[in-house]
Amino acid sequence: MGKANGDLRVFPLSSHPDLANRISDTLEISRGNIKLSRFSCGELYTRVMENIRGHEVYLVQTTTADVNNDVLELLIAVDSCKRASASSINVIVPHYPYSRQDKKSASREPITGRLIANLLEAAGIDRIITMDLHADQIQGFFNVPVDHLNSLVLFVKYFRSIVGARPADYVVVSPDTGRAKACKRLSDKLGVDLAILHKSRPEHNVSEILHVIGRVKDKSCILFDDIIDTAGSIQNAYNVLVAHGAREVYVAATHAVFSGPAAERLNGCKFKEIVVTNTIPQNKEQPIKNLSVIDTVPLFAEVVKRNHRHASISELYEI
């Protein structure tokens, strides 16, 4: 798209600046210049350090362990761009905040995923680009366009080279019944069988696996989920699959949250490989064995380019 700034700008916020800057580099446009700071009292401050009047702006902010700071900084940056007369304000949020609070599971609970949507719209966004929402209905929380990207195309490409000409030796495993539809799509694309773990969750971050539906004995299992948080469910799934005779276990997940005891739990299991994407930057102080990271930058950059040119995005899902 040329090195000239033109009328398209991508600005990095504090959660994942490398992702944003590499999107700009892939698009061959100058990196966006935005000042991010904090007053001594703790209040956040953002200021766009270049003219964006009439420009199409993309702000990149994912969700990390500092989720509340990430959300508020994004809202403030949106307001900065709105008051700087940007023609459109688009936010790239690879890992959507509070996505697991998408409905009321008990009385007097909030639906925080909807609240985040309301806040972003009130701040003035024109579009949100995200990946693998924990619940598809979150798209309906917005009254602006939502580009909901699916990482399936990335994982299919990655595991096709592993499965190769031996599909009978592999099985895709869904960690629970709610994830079965996504796992079925992966198994179909790879041409392998599907197994499902029947799981109950008595409380937050606690899970119990009750049954294994399907054959995993003597198989290479690909355990496919959208999020790995504390890795309790993944650890339990690994133990159950090994107990049922699995030859080896891969883990694939879009969002590598890896909070609390996750690193210890994952390193305590003998996974063949743990495959995630870079929607969340990794904590290098807690290295995880056999970890492979799929790059999402080309996909996000292509979506920005197609939005800018008013081209189809659905074509990107063709495998």
Order of alpha helices (4+ residues) and beta strands (2+ residues): beta-alpha-beta-beta-beta-alpha-beta-alpha-beta-beta-alpha-beta-alpha-beta-beta-beta-alpha-beta-alpha-beta-beta-alpha
